Amino acid sequence: MEILLSIVALVGFVALTAATGLFVAIEFALTGMERSTIDEHAHAKGDARALAIQRAHNDLSFELSGAQLGITMTTLATGFLAEPVLSRYFQPLLELAHLSPELSSKLALALALIVATMLSMVYGELVPKNFAITDPLRVARITVLPVRGFNKVFGWAIKALNACANAVVRKLGMEPAEELASARSAQELVALVRNSAKQGGIEQSQAEMLDRSLKFGEATAEDFMTPRSTIEYLGVDDSVADLLNMALETGHSRFPVVEGDLDATVGVVHVKDAFAVPAPKRPHVQLRRLARPVPVVPASLDGDAVLNRVRSAGSQVVLVADEYGGTAGIVTIEDVVEEILGAVYDEYDDADQEREVRRMGASFEVVGLMRIDELPERVGYTPPEGPYETLGGVIMATLGRIPDVGDTVTLPASHHEAMDNFSSGYHNRWQAQVTEMDGRRIERALLTPLPDPKEGS
């Protein structure tokens, strides 16, 4: 009879350990699945298990509380059954080691407790947890029905425990949530995209485009506008012939029409407008007659709103006004596209000449108008915070004057984590040499990483 009871107790131990694993598995499976995956599975399968998974995820707080109650009950029952049974096997072995019956009894109970806890932890918790993390949907299909059956039987206890826990949480100043948040912030999505690219889940080019798209809404008009100093414009008294000549010289198709300077922009003209004027009249027709009104947006307007304004503008151009009411720059549909896709060149562009970054050995030739927030990803140099927005501004601020071609300066250092996607590695010290000026603006500069003096020669 004693042997039969021992066998029954061992079988009960195995069954309770499996039940613990069942509750652990459903807990990790439900929290490891996205709502979109669950809804798609429920719609595609339409069976009882798929619909049960969907209902369980919609009432996640109750389901997880039930899983915790099940884990607690089965773990306690496992210890109650296993310890006395296992101690009966250990005690004779300890007595063979010439220990007193009293000491061997105590040691046998201790060993039984350790073995039972280890077996319950490994097979009742760790193994099911790893299965659920690896394949949460498959594990959820296996475990959801029996666990929901348990939750229905002990629903009264689960609700009571949940109410107590929620009361404590509210006392701490937080409102309990019944389900996991399915939405993700832009920062979380950016991190997911980068991790997917590192793991090979998506191509690097796709990751870069997604990264730019997710960051686009956080950018402002000032971030991706064509700055005032580089805008080609025409006067209201200029003729249609001047418009054609300017288009031939610059390769651009749209130009602001101003009355004096860009702060008094009256509209915008497109080169196609010239062809509506007979050739003999083109030298005599002034652009004030052809200029169409252009929307004006503040420099602080976010990227999504700017895109809507550019798309709705008949000329696909908007002026960007600074906080003082002056014209800070313009945004075209090409500026918006390049902010998302990167540099775009057409048949009239010199792609090599207009490239923002050109690798030259260990150095990088960079346009002076590159924004400082792009430098870490494009080059590897992270400027410190300061009163500047572009690489040219960093160089001027460091020099303390308008530079000349050939001027060389060591850029201010900024401590920053290494960027994994740069073959050049991360360098804290950089040297900049001005290679090209456009009036008082730095057109291009050569950035060269310098060795860290702490590393010695």
Contacts in CASP RR format, 6 or more apart in sequence:
PFRMAT RR
TARGET T0000
AUTHOR 0000-0000-0000
METHOD contacts of the structure
MODEL  1
MEILLSIVALVGFVALTAATGLFVAIEFALTGMERSTIDEHAHAKGDARA
LAIQRAHNDLSFELSGAQLGITMTTLATGFLAEPVLSRYFQPLLELAHLS
PELSSKLALALALIVATMLSMVYGELVPKNFAITDPLRVARITVLPVRGF
NKVFGWAIKALNACANAVVRKLGMEPAEELASARSAQELVALVRNSAKQG
GIEQSQAEMLDRSLKFGEATAEDFMTPRSTIEYLGVDDSVADLLNMALET
GHSRFPVVEGDLDATVGVVHVKDAFAVPAPKRPHVQLRRLARPVPVVPAS
LDGDAVLNRVRSAGSQVVLVADEYGGTAGIVTIEDVVEEILGAVYDEYDD
ADQEREVRRMGASFEVVGLMRIDELPERVGYTPPEGPYETLGGVIMATLG
RIPDVGDTVTLPASHHEAMDNFSSGYHNRWQAQVTEMDGRRIERALLTPL
PDPKEGS
6 85 0 8 1.000
6 88 0 8 1.000
9 81 0 8 1.000
9 82 0 8 1.000
9 84 0 8 1.000
9 85 0 8 1.000
10 85 0 8 1.000
12 81 0 8 1.000
13 78 0 8 1.000
13 79 0 8 1.000
13 81 0 8 1.000
13 82 0 8 1.000
13 85 0 8 1.000
13 116 0 8 1.000
13 119 0 8 1.000
16 74 0 8 1.000
16 77 0 8 1.000
16 78 0 8 1.000
16 81 0 8 1.000
17 74 0 8 1.000
17 78 0 8 1.000
17 119 0 8 1.000
17 120 0 8 1.000
17 123 0 8 1.000
17 124 0 8 1.000
18 123 0 8 1.000
18 124 0 8 1.000
19 70 0 8 1.000
19 74 0 8 1.000
20 70 0 8 1.000
20 71 0 8 1.000
20 74 0 8 1.000
20 75 0 8 1.000
20 78 0 8 1.000
20 120 0 8 1.000
20 124 0 8 1.000
20 125 0 8 1.000
20 128 0 8 1.000
21 123 0 8 1.000
21 124 0 8 1.000
21 125 0 8 1.000
21 127 0 8 1.000
21 128 0 8 1.000
22 128 0 8 1.000
22 143 0 8 1.000
22 146 0 8 1.000
22 147 0 8 1.000
23 66 0 8 1.000
23 67 0 8 1.000
23 68 0 8 1.000
23 70 0 8 1.000
23 71 0 8 1.000
23 74 0 8 1.000
23 147 0 8 1.000
23 150 0 8 1.000
24 67 0 8 1.000
24 71 0 8 1.000
24 124 0 8 1.000
24 125 0 8 1.000
24 128 0 8 1.000
24 129 0 8 1.000
24 132 0 8 1.000
25 128 0 8 1.000
25 129 0 8 1.000
25 131 0 8 1.000
25 132 0 8 1.000
25 139 0 8 1.000
25 142 0 8 1.000
25 143 0 8 1.000
26 56 0 8 1.000
26 63 0 8 1.000
26 67 0 8 1.000
26 132 0 8 1.000
26 139 0 8 1.000
26 140 0 8 1.000
26 143 0 8 1.000
26 144 0 8 1.000
26 147 0 8 1.000
27 64 0 8 1.000
27 67 0 8 1.000
27 68 0 8 1.000
27 71 0 8 1.000
27 132 0 8 1.000
28 128 0 8 1.000
28 129 0 8 1.000
28 132 0 8 1.000
28 133 0 8 1.000
28 136 0 8 1.000
28 139 0 8 1.000
29 132 0 8 1.000
29 136 0 8 1.000
29 137 0 8 1.000
29 139 0 8 1.000
29 140 0 8 1.000
29 143 0 8 1.000
30 53 0 8 1.000
30 56 0 8 1.000
30 57 0 8 1.000
30 60 0 8 1.000
30 63 0 8 1.000
30 64 0 8 1.000
30 136 0 8 1.000
30 140 0 8 1.000
31 60 0 8 1.000
31 64 0 8 1.000
31 180 0 8 1.000
32 132 0 8 1.000
32 133 0 8 1.000
32 136 0 8 1.000
33 53 0 8 1.000
33 57 0 8 1.000
33 136 0 8 1.000
33 137 0 8 1.000
33 140 0 8 1.000
34 182 0 8 1.000
35 57 0 8 1.000
35 180 0 8 1.000
35 182 0 8 1.000
36 182 0 8 1.000
37 137 0 8 1.000
38 53 0 8 1.000
38 54 0 8 1.000
38 57 0 8 1.000
39 54 0 8 1.000
41 50 0 8 1.000
41 53 0 8 1.000
41 54 0 8 1.000
41 137 0 8 1.000
42 50 0 8 1.000
42 51 0 8 1.000
42 53 0 8 1.000
42 54 0 8 1.000
44 50 0 8 1.000
48 145 0 8 1.000
49 141 0 8 1.000
49 144 0 8 1.000
49 145 0 8 1.000
50 141 0 8 1.000
52 144 0 8 1.000
52 145 0 8 1.000
52 148 0 8 1.000
53 137 0 8 1.000
53 140 0 8 1.000
53 141 0 8 1.000
53 144 0 8 1.000
55 148 0 8 1.000
56 63 0 8 1.000
56 140 0 8 1.000
56 144 0 8 1.000
56 147 0 8 1.000
56 148 0 8 1.000
57 63 0 8 1.000
57 179 0 8 1.000
57 180 0 8 1.000
58 179 0 8 1.000
59 178 0 8 1.000
59 179 0 8 1.000
60 178 0 8 1.000
60 179 0 8 1.000
60 180 0 8 1.000
61 162 0 8 1.000
61 176 0 8 1.000
61 177 0 8 1.000
61 178 0 8 1.000
61 179 0 8 1.000
62 151 0 8 1.000
62 158 0 8 1.000
62 159 0 8 1.000
62 162 0 8 1.000
62 178 0 8 1.000
63 147 0 8 1.000
63 148 0 8 1.000
63 151 0 8 1.000
65 158 0 8 1.000
65 161 0 8 1.000
65 162 0 8 1.000
65 165 0 8 1.000
66 147 0 8 1.000
66 150 0 8 1.000
66 151 0 8 1.000
66 154 0 8 1.000
66 155 0 8 1.000
66 158 0 8 1.000
67 147 0 8 1.000
69 154 0 8 1.000
69 157 0 8 1.000
69 158 0 8 1.000
69 161 0 8 1.000
70 150 0 8 1.000
70 154 0 8 1.000
71 125 0 8 1.000
75 120 0 8 1.000
78 116 0 8 1.000
78 120 0 8 1.000
79 113 0 8 1.000
79 116 0 8 1.000
79 117 0 8 1.000
79 120 0 8 1.000
82 112 0 8 1.000
82 115 0 8 1.000
82 116 0 8 1.000
82 119 0 8 1.000
82 120 0 8 1.000
83 109 0 8 1.000
83 112 0 8 1.000
83 113 0 8 1.000
83 116 0 8 1.000
84 112 0 8 1.000
85 112 0 8 1.000
86 108 0 8 1.000
86 111 0 8 1.000
86 112 0 8 1.000
86 115 0 8 1.000
86 116 0 8 1.000
87 105 0 8 1.000
87 108 0 8 1.000
87 109 0 8 1.000
87 111 0 8 1.000
87 112 0 8 1.000
88 108 0 8 1.000
90 107 0 8 1.000
90 108 0 8 1.000
90 111 0 8 1.000
90 112 0 8 1.000
91 104 0 8 1.000
91 105 0 8 1.000
91 108 0 8 1.000
94 103 0 8 1.000
94 104 0 8 1.000
94 107 0 8 1.000
94 108 0 8 1.000
95 101 0 8 1.000
95 104 0 8 1.000
97 104 0 8 1.000
99 107 0 8 1.000
128 139 0 8 1.000
131 139 0 8 1.000
132 139 0 8 1.000
132 140 0 8 1.000
151 158 0 8 1.000
165 176 0 8 1.000
166 176 0 8 1.000
169 175 0 8 1.000
169 176 0 8 1.000
170 176 0 8 1.000
184 192 0 8 1.000
186 214 0 8 1.000
186 215 0 8 1.000
186 217 0 8 1.000
186 218 0 8 1.000
189 214 0 8 1.000
190 211 0 8 1.000
190 214 0 8 1.000
190 215 0 8 1.000
193 202 0 8 1.000
193 207 0 8 1.000
193 210 0 8 1.000
193 211 0 8 1.000
193 214 0 8 1.000
194 207 0 8 1.000
194 211 0 8 1.000
196 202 0 8 1.000
196 207 0 8 1.000
197 203 0 8 1.000
197 204 0 8 1.000
197 206 0 8 1.000
197 207 0 8 1.000
198 420 0 8 1.000
202 210 0 8 1.000
204 421 0 8 1.000
209 340 0 8 1.000
209 341 0 8 1.000
212 339 0 8 1.000
212 340 0 8 1.000
212 341 0 8 1.000
212 342 0 8 1.000
213 340 0 8 1.000
216 303 0 8 1.000
216 304 0 8 1.000
216 307 0 8 1.000
216 339 0 8 1.000
216 340 0 8 1.000
217 302 0 8 1.000
217 303 0 8 1.000
217 304 0 8 1.000
218 302 0 8 1.000
218 303 0 8 1.000
219 302 0 8 1.000
219 303 0 8 1.000
219 339 0 8 1.000
220 299 0 8 1.000
220 300 0 8 1.000
220 301 0 8 1.000
220 302 0 8 1.000
220 303 0 8 1.000
220 306 0 8 1.000
221 297 0 8 1.000
221 298 0 8 1.000
221 299 0 8 1.000
221 300 0 8 1.000
221 301 0 8 1.000
221 303 0 8 1.000
221 306 0 8 1.000
221 318 0 8 1.000
221 320 0 8 1.000
221 331 0 8 1.000
222 299 0 8 1.000
222 300 0 8 1.000
222 320 0 8 1.000
222 328 0 8 1.000
222 389 0 8 1.000
223 339 0 8 1.000
223 371 0 8 1.000
223 373 0 8 1.000
224 303 0 8 1.000
224 331 0 8 1.000
224 335 0 8 1.000
224 336 0 8 1.000
224 338 0 8 1.000
224 339 0 8 1.000
225 299 0 8 1.000
225 320 0 8 1.000
225 328 0 8 1.000
225 329 0 8 1.000
225 330 0 8 1.000
225 331 0 8 1.000
225 335 0 8 1.000
226 329 0 8 1.000
226 330 0 8 1.000
226 331 0 8 1.000
226 332 0 8 1.000
226 335 0 8 1.000
227 328 0 8 1.000
227 329 0 8 1.000
227 369 0 8 1.000
228 262 0 8 1.000
228 327 0 8 1.000
228 328 0 8 1.000
228 329 0 8 1.000
229 438 0 8 1.000
229 441 0 8 1.000
230 369 0 8 1.000
230 438 0 8 1.000
230 441 0 8 1.000
231 256 0 8 1.000
231 262 0 8 1.000
231 329 0 8 1.000
231 330 0 8 1.000
232 246 0 8 1.000
232 250 0 8 1.000
232 252 0 8 1.000
232 255 0 8 1.000
233 255 0 8 1.000
233 256 0 8 1.000
233 257 0 8 1.000
233 258 0 8 1.000
233 262 0 8 1.000
233 265 0 8 1.000
234 242 0 8 1.000
234 243 0 8 1.000
234 246 0 8 1.000
234 255 0 8 1.000
234 256 0 8 1.000
234 257 0 8 1.000
234 258 0 8 1.000
234 269 0 8 1.000
234 287 0 8 1.000
235 257 0 8 1.000
235 258 0 8 1.000
235 259 0 8 1.000
235 260 0 8 1.000
235 287 0 8 1.000
236 257 0 8 1.000
236 258 0 8 1.000
236 259 0 8 1.000
236 266 0 8 1.000
236 286 0 8 1.000
236 287 0 8 1.000
236 288 0 8 1.000
236 291 0 8 1.000
237 286 0 8 1.000
237 287 0 8 1.000
237 288 0 8 1.000
238 257 0 8 1.000
238 286 0 8 1.000
238 287 0 8 1.000
239 282 0 8 1.000
239 283 0 8 1.000
239 284 0 8 1.000
239 285 0 8 1.000
239 286 0 8 1.000
239 287 0 8 1.000
240 273 0 8 1.000
240 274 0 8 1.000
240 277 0 8 1.000
240 281 0 8 1.000
240 282 0 8 1.000
240 283 0 8 1.000
240 285 0 8 1.000
240 287 0 8 1.000
240 290 0 8 1.000
241 282 0 8 1.000
241 283 0 8 1.000
242 287 0 8 1.000
243 255 0 8 1.000
243 269 0 8 1.000
243 271 0 8 1.000
243 273 0 8 1.000
243 274 0 8 1.000
243 287 0 8 1.000
244 271 0 8 1.000
244 274 0 8 1.000
244 282 0 8 1.000
246 252 0 8 1.000
246 255 0 8 1.000
247 253 0 8 1.000
247 255 0 8 1.000
247 271 0 8 1.000
247 274 0 8 1.000
251 348 0 8 1.000
253 270 0 8 1.000
253 271 0 8 1.000
253 272 0 8 1.000
254 268 0 8 1.000
254 269 0 8 1.000
254 270 0 8 1.000
254 271 0 8 1.000
254 315 0 8 1.000
254 316 0 8 1.000
254 317 0 8 1.000
254 332 0 8 1.000
255 268 0 8 1.000
255 269 0 8 1.000
256 262 0 8 1.000
256 265 0 8 1.000
256 267 0 8 1.000
256 268 0 8 1.000
256 294 0 8 1.000
256 317 0 8 1.000
256 319 0 8 1.000
256 330 0 8 1.000
257 265 0 8 1.000
257 266 0 8 1.000
257 267 0 8 1.000
257 268 0 8 1.000
257 269 0 8 1.000
257 287 0 8 1.000
257 288 0 8 1.000
257 290 0 8 1.000
257 291 0 8 1.000
258 264 0 8 1.000
258 265 0 8 1.000
258 266 0 8 1.000
259 265 0 8 1.000
259 266 0 8 1.000
262 326 0 8 1.000
262 327 0 8 1.000
262 329 0 8 1.000
263 325 0 8 1.000
263 326 0 8 1.000
263 327 0 8 1.000
265 294 0 8 1.000
265 319 0 8 1.000
265 327 0 8 1.000
266 288 0 8 1.000
266 291 0 8 1.000
267 291 0 8 1.000
267 292 0 8 1.000
267 293 0 8 1.000
267 294 0 8 1.000
268 291 0 8 1.000
268 292 0 8 1.000
268 294 0 8 1.000
268 315 0 8 1.000
268 317 0 8 1.000
269 287 0 8 1.000
269 290 0 8 1.000
269 291 0 8 1.000
269 292 0 8 1.000
270 315 0 8 1.000
273 290 0 8 1.000
274 282 0 8 1.000
277 285 0 8 1.000
277 290 0 8 1.000
292 314 0 8 1.000
292 315 0 8 1.000
294 313 0 8 1.000
294 315 0 8 1.000
294 317 0 8 1.000
294 318 0 8 1.000
294 319 0 8 1.000
295 309 0 8 1.000
295 312 0 8 1.000
295 313 0 8 1.000
295 318 0 8 1.000
295 319 0 8 1.000
296 318 0 8 1.000
296 319 0 8 1.000
296 320 0 8 1.000
296 321 0 8 1.000
297 305 0 8 1.000
297 306 0 8 1.000
297 309 0 8 1.000
297 318 0 8 1.000
297 319 0 8 1.000
297 320 0 8 1.000
297 321 0 8 1.000
297 331 0 8 1.000
298 320 0 8 1.000
298 321 0 8 1.000
298 323 0 8 1.000
299 320 0 8 1.000
299 321 0 8 1.000
299 322 0 8 1.000
299 323 0 8 1.000
299 328 0 8 1.000
301 309 0 8 1.000
303 336 0 8 1.000
303 339 0 8 1.000
306 318 0 8 1.000
306 331 0 8 1.000
306 336 0 8 1.000
307 336 0 8 1.000
309 318 0 8 1.000
310 316 0 8 1.000
310 317 0 8 1.000
310 318 0 8 1.000
310 331 0 8 1.000
310 332 0 8 1.000
310 333 0 8 1.000
310 336 0 8 1.000
311 333 0 8 1.000
316 332 0 8 1.000
316 333 0 8 1.000
317 330 0 8 1.000
317 331 0 8 1.000
317 332 0 8 1.000
317 333 0 8 1.000
318 330 0 8 1.000
318 331 0 8 1.000
319 327 0 8 1.000
319 329 0 8 1.000
319 330 0 8 1.000
320 327 0 8 1.000
320 328 0 8 1.000
320 329 0 8 1.000
320 330 0 8 1.000
320 331 0 8 1.000
321 327 0 8 1.000
321 328 0 8 1.000
322 328 0 8 1.000
334 344 0 8 1.000
337 344 0 8 1.000
338 344 0 8 1.000
343 351 0 8 1.000
343 354 0 8 1.000
343 355 0 8 1.000
343 356 0 8 1.000
345 351 0 8 1.000
345 354 0 8 1.000
352 358 0 8 1.000
356 366 0 8 1.000
356 367 0 8 1.000
356 370 0 8 1.000
356 378 0 8 1.000
357 364 0 8 1.000
357 365 0 8 1.000
357 366 0 8 1.000
357 367 0 8 1.000
357 370 0 8 1.000
357 378 0 8 1.000
357 379 0 8 1.000
358 364 0 8 1.000
358 365 0 8 1.000
360 446 0 8 1.000
362 424 0 8 1.000
362 448 0 8 1.000
362 449 0 8 1.000
363 446 0 8 1.000
363 447 0 8 1.000
363 448 0 8 1.000
363 449 0 8 1.000
364 378 0 8 1.000
364 379 0 8 1.000
364 446 0 8 1.000
364 447 0 8 1.000
364 448 0 8 1.000
365 435 0 8 1.000
365 444 0 8 1.000
365 445 0 8 1.000
365 446 0 8 1.000
365 447 0 8 1.000
366 375 0 8 1.000
366 378 0 8 1.000
366 379 0 8 1.000
366 391 0 8 1.000
366 444 0 8 1.000
366 445 0 8 1.000
366 446 0 8 1.000
366 447 0 8 1.000
367 391 0 8 1.000
367 443 0 8 1.000
367 444 0 8 1.000
368 390 0 8 1.000
368 391 0 8 1.000
368 392 0 8 1.000
368 393 0 8 1.000
368 395 0 8 1.000
368 441 0 8 1.000
368 442 0 8 1.000
368 443 0 8 1.000
368 444 0 8 1.000
368 445 0 8 1.000
369 390 0 8 1.000
369 391 0 8 1.000
369 392 0 8 1.000
369 441 0 8 1.000
370 378 0 8 1.000
370 390 0 8 1.000
370 391 0 8 1.000
371 389 0 8 1.000
371 390 0 8 1.000
372 383 0 8 1.000
372 388 0 8 1.000
372 389 0 8 1.000
372 390 0 8 1.000
372 391 0 8 1.000
372 394 0 8 1.000
375 381 0 8 1.000
375 382 0 8 1.000
375 383 0 8 1.000
375 391 0 8 1.000
376 382 0 8 1.000
376 416 0 8 1.000
376 419 0 8 1.000
377 419 0 8 1.000
377 421 0 8 1.000
379 422 0 8 1.000
379 447 0 8 1.000
380 419 0 8 1.000
380 422 0 8 1.000
380 424 0 8 1.000
380 425 0 8 1.000
380 426 0 8 1.000
380 427 0 8 1.000
381 411 0 8 1.000
381 427 0 8 1.000
381 430 0 8 1.000
381 447 0 8 1.000
381 449 0 8 1.000
382 414 0 8 1.000
382 416 0 8 1.000
383 391 0 8 1.000
383 394 0 8 1.000
383 411 0 8 1.000
383 412 0 8 1.000
383 414 0 8 1.000
384 412 0 8 1.000
384 413 0 8 1.000
384 414 0 8 1.000
386 397 0 8 1.000
387 397 0 8 1.000
388 394 0 8 1.000
388 396 0 8 1.000
388 397 0 8 1.000
391 432 0 8 1.000
391 442 0 8 1.000
391 445 0 8 1.000
391 447 0 8 1.000
392 441 0 8 1.000
392 442 0 8 1.000
392 445 0 8 1.000
393 442 0 8 1.000
394 411 0 8 1.000
394 412 0 8 1.000
394 432 0 8 1.000
395 403 0 8 1.000
395 409 0 8 1.000
395 411 0 8 1.000
395 432 0 8 1.000
395 434 0 8 1.000
395 442 0 8 1.000
395 445 0 8 1.000
396 402 0 8 1.000
396 403 0 8 1.000
396 442 0 8 1.000
398 409 0 8 1.000
398 410 0 8 1.000
398 411 0 8 1.000
398 412 0 8 1.000
398 432 0 8 1.000
399 407 0 8 1.000
399 409 0 8 1.000
402 440 0 8 1.000
403 409 0 8 1.000
403 434 0 8 1.000
403 437 0 8 1.000
403 442 0 8 1.000
404 434 0 8 1.000
404 437 0 8 1.000
405 434 0 8 1.000
405 435 0 8 1.000
405 436 0 8 1.000
405 437 0 8 1.000
406 433 0 8 1.000
406 434 0 8 1.000
406 435 0 8 1.000
407 433 0 8 1.000
407 434 0 8 1.000
408 431 0 8 1.000
408 432 0 8 1.000
408 433 0 8 1.000
408 434 0 8 1.000
409 431 0 8 1.000
409 432 0 8 1.000
410 429 0 8 1.000
410 430 0 8 1.000
410 431 0 8 1.000
410 432 0 8 1.000
410 450 0 8 1.000
411 429 0 8 1.000
411 430 0 8 1.000
411 431 0 8 1.000
411 432 0 8 1.000
411 447 0 8 1.000
413 428 0 8 1.000
413 429 0 8 1.000
414 428 0 8 1.000
415 428 0 8 1.000
416 426 0 8 1.000
416 428 0 8 1.000
417 426 0 8 1.000
418 425 0 8 1.000
418 426 0 8 1.000
419 425 0 8 1.000
419 426 0 8 1.000
424 449 0 8 1.000
427 449 0 8 1.000
427 450 0 8 1.000
427 452 0 8 1.000
428 452 0 8 1.000
429 449 0 8 1.000
429 450 0 8 1.000
429 451 0 8 1.000
429 452 0 8 1.000
429 453 0 8 1.000
430 447 0 8 1.000
430 448 0 8 1.000
430 449 0 8 1.000
430 450 0 8 1.000
431 447 0 8 1.000
431 448 0 8 1.000
431 449 0 8 1.000
431 450 0 8 1.000
432 445 0 8 1.000
432 446 0 8 1.000
432 447 0 8 1.000
432 448 0 8 1.000
433 445 0 8 1.000
433 446 0 8 1.000
433 448 0 8 1.000
434 442 0 8 1.000
434 444 0 8 1.000
434 445 0 8 1.000
435 443 0 8 1.000
435 444 0 8 1.000
435 445 0 8 1.000
435 446 0 8 1.000
436 442 0 8 1.000
436 443 0 8 1.000
436 444 0 8 1.000
437 443 0 8 1.000
END
